[in-house]
């Protein structure tokens, strides 16, 4: 277990400082009846307009997770609170049905999940993601699922129904090839070997599958991309997409703590340099987008990974 460790929230006027060693972070489940269930975005970097998140916070505890700062909106911390103080949206399926019944709904694709993982361990008991997918199947609404969890195998029967009567694509997010390394950075997520097994099972069931290389962390996992793509192809994946590391202050702190869980000093220094250069990098990216062909936040052409896909029998993910 990890001890309580949260960065200071920009929304709090005061910060908590422990006089002695902090206690261990215990798991807390908070229930809520949400006011809405679909999040809408207009970002050009995201290929979906609507996303659905049945849970806030994530037990997977990925050190690099860009969603950490969002937990501060609810009065919690972006560190261990994000991993252990989880919020359950009890009425998720009910709200989704209400949205589908509105006359302005046009049947657009819904992404599960745009923020935290919809198949995190809590789903095994709560089954909110399955309930929402059942609503999508009933209304024949297109769905894209992105997860790091092998728990998705539980719902193969429902996913096949969605594939047959609506539209479905499932991406397993696998940024590390080695189980031990993944355990150090993604301690609560399924091991990569289990994710590849889930990818194979889904593909064998006739479901359109792909791999999400998310995130790519320079100096940590970028050299593993060819092997990951190869293993995904062998597992039956047809698509692939990548995202670069997002490094707000709260995520940088979580990554700095990761060396204690197995990341070398050299790689930690690489991450710290990446954090120090992030502001300049964002400005360069803005200028490139304005005056030249778009390039990724890694400083390489967006077609760098895309060009390698055909040889592996893969297509770019949508």
LINZIDA-V455454 format. One record per run of one state. SS is the DSSP state (helix for helix, strand for strand, loop for the rest). FROM is the first residue (numbers start at 1). LEN is the number of residues. If there is no record, write none. Layout:
# LINZIDA-V455454
ss=SS from=FROM len=LEN
ss=SS from=FROM len=LEN
This chain:
# LINZIDA-V455454
ss=loop from=1 len=2
ss=strand from=3 len=1
ss=loop from=4 len=20
ss=strand from=24 len=1
ss=loop from=25 len=3
ss=strand from=28 len=5
ss=loop from=33 len=5
ss=strand from=38 len=3
ss=loop from=41 len=9
ss=strand from=50 len=3
ss=loop from=53 len=2
ss=strand from=55 len=2
ss=loop from=57 len=11
ss=helix from=68 len=7
ss=loop from=75 len=5
ss=helix from=80 len=5
ss=strand from=85 len=5
ss=loop from=90 len=2
ss=helix from=92 len=10
ss=loop from=102 len=8
ss=strand from=110 len=3
ss=loop from=113 len=10
ss=helix from=123 len=4
ss=loop from=127 len=1
ss=helix from=128 len=12
ss=loop from=140 len=3
ss=strand from=143 len=5
ss=loop from=148 len=2
ss=helix from=150 len=16
ss=loop from=166 len=2
ss=strand from=168 len=6
ss=loop from=174 len=5
ss=helix from=179 len=7
ss=loop from=186 len=6
ss=helix from=192 len=13
ss=loop from=205 len=4
ss=strand from=209 len=8
ss=loop from=217 len=5
ss=helix from=222 len=13
ss=loop from=235 len=4
ss=strand from=239 len=6
ss=loop from=245 len=4
ss=helix from=249 len=13
ss=loop from=262 len=3
ss=helix from=265 len=12
ss=loop from=277 len=1
ss=helix from=278 len=14
ss=loop from=292 len=3
ss=strand from=295 len=1
ss=loop from=296 len=5
ss=strand from=301 len=1
ss=loop from=302 len=1
ss=helix from=303 len=10
ss=loop from=313 len=2
ss=strand from=315 len=2
ss=loop from=317 len=2
